[in-house]
Structure formats: structure tokens, C-alpha cells
Amino acid sequence: MPIQKYETYKRDQQDLTDTRLRQIRLSLIKSSARSDYVAWNEFIDWQESMTTDDAWRFLDQLRNAGLAERTVEEYMRIVQSFLAMMMTRGVVESNPIAYVIDEAEFEIEESSQLELTVSQLGNFIKSIPKPHYRASALLHAKNGIRNGENNNIDLPHLHLDHPDYYRFLEKRDIELHEQIKERPDSLYIPSEPTIGEEYNGEVRGAGNKRKNDTIIPIDMETKFMLLNWLAVRPLAEYPHPLWVTQDNTRVHHQSFRSYIKNCAVEAGLIDDTADRKFSVHWFRHFFTTQLRPGHGNYSEYLEPTMIKYLRGDVEDDIMEVYTHDWGNTIRAEYIDSIYQFGIYE
């Protein structure tokens, strides 16, 4: 049965904590006898039929059961991830939970957020042992990108101005995307792909969720970290994903979440039962807070509209202005303002 195979995959392949595996069981397979809600597999015959209305009703019954809003969001995301994998394997044709998560407002108190200084976060990033997860964490922290956007990066969308990288691309016959070919040290984040749809010949397990295509600057610290990863990156064929497993395939998007969270537990930032929210999405919150004028504990800042541009949140007219004057406006101001973690000091 697909749901049991999914649980086995999570347990055997992704090295999840017992707490996380229990969350998967309670949200997907079978709720506790003391609970006032039912798990997704009990709630609906999802292999037969499921609609957006079903997904909204599932959300409502989680909330009506008195679960903490954080738990509600976590359970919804677990079901979303499960259905995304089922789509890639042709078991289901849609993921209504993904739509509901995009539309729903999860009211989680700000006080529950883990608060770190730039120095503290830098020390944590340096402590991450695996090079691709370490580089991924730095990219999240420096640019505020979403987990799906990070997971979907292909090498044609990454322009690192370094002779070793140019040789790397030439050896593999990889051509840079036209949006960044003349923009060194930049990353192109398209508004596509969409979860479960084919993009560049590959069905993606996560979507980008970005309103507009965006060109993001890469600073020297991030550039060196990415070059270090590329020096040991396993080979992978088209579409040439940036993040690659030892099996020469794209890293699963849930792997970033689970691994970074496990590293935070090991570093003592949180524990398995902590009521403080920490995930790869937390880095997006950190980026926004630290660079917003009058917020965070970092002295430099970016204009709010520029932060929105980098996050991919702005409307078309502002996007066009920034894209047109990218070098003088976006890149120059970003490089002047972005915090440094001292990774290579």
C-alpha cells in the first residue's frame, strides 16, 4: 500500500527522528485514540477521489480538534509532501492540500520563532557537516529563497564568475540561461516549476511559488561555498540539478528540511519537543527580519521593496524596474548591505 511504503521510505532513507516519524503516522496513517480528528488515510479514500473542498475540510477538522496551529500546519505539510510524491509516481493526479496550504493563514505566534544573531547563525552554518546542506543553508540565509526554489536550482540558472566554474560548465556542455549569461555571480529563480508538473524534462516534487522570475545576486561568501560543493558534487545528467545525491539524482526537497532541523537539534539550538519553529523556511524569516529597516540586530538594511523583489513578492511594475537596472540597483545595494557570517575567516 502506498502510504506504508512512504512511511518505510521516510524511516529507512531519510534518517528522520522518532518524533518526526510519529508526526507522519499521526497525520497520514492513524490518529491517536484520544484525538478528536482522523488522519488523512482515515479521512478520505484519497486514491479514489479528492478535491480542494476535501482538503479544506481536513484542515478544518484538525483545527476543530483543538490542535496547536503549529501542529496543524505541520500535519498539513506532511500530507502535502506525501501527495506530491504520489503525483510523481502516478498514484494520484492532483494535490489539493498544496493549494490549501498556499491559501490558508496559519496564525503562529511570533514569540515561538527561534531568534539568532548573525554571528550565532554563522556558527551554526559552519557546524553543518555535509557540504551540500551547508551550502544550501547559507544560500537560504543570504537570499531568503523558499525550500522548493532551492531544490529546483539547475546549473544553467547559476552563474559563478570563476574560471573553475566556467571549465566545469564547458566540460559538461552546460549553457547558462540567457537571463544570467551576462550577469556574473547571480542566480536565476523562475516562477516555474509548479509542483507535480514537468519542467525541463523532470517532474518536480516541489514548486517555486514565486510570483515573478527573479535574478538574485550571489556574494563572495556564498560563491566560495557553492564552489566548494561543486568540487565534490556527484555527476548528474540533464537538467543538471545543483543539489545531487550519491545516487546521481536530485536531492529530495524534504531532505533539506529534515537534515537542517536535525543539525539544529544536535547543535543545541532546539530539541525534539521544542515549541520554537525552526525549519528551512525560518531562514526566509531571518533574511527578512535582519535586512528590514528598524528590525533585527544587524546594522545594515535594504529598502522594503528590494527585499520583496529578492523574495519574489513584488508586482510586475516594480519587478521590471529592478530587473532593468539590476547591476546598479539590486546587485550593488545587496552586496553593500548583506551580512557576512565569517565562514572563511
Secondary structure, 3 states (H helix, E strand, C coil): CHHHHHHHHHHHHCCCCHHHHHHHHHHHHCCCCCCCCCCHHHHCCCCCCCCHHHHHHHHHHHHHCCCCHHHHHHHHHHHHHHHHHHHHCCCCCCCHHHHHHHHCCCCCCHHHECCCCHHHHHHHHHHCCCHHHHHHHHHHHHHCCCHHHHHCCEHHHEECCCHHHHHHHHHCCCCCCCCCCCCCCEEEECCCCCCCCEECCEECCCCCCCCCCEEEECCHHHHHHHHHHHCCCCCCCCCCECCECCCCCECCHHHHHHHHHHHHHHCCCCCCCCCCECCHHHHHHHHHHHHCCCCCCCCCCCCHHHHHHHHCCCCHHHHHHHHHCHHHHHHHHHHHHCCCCCCCC
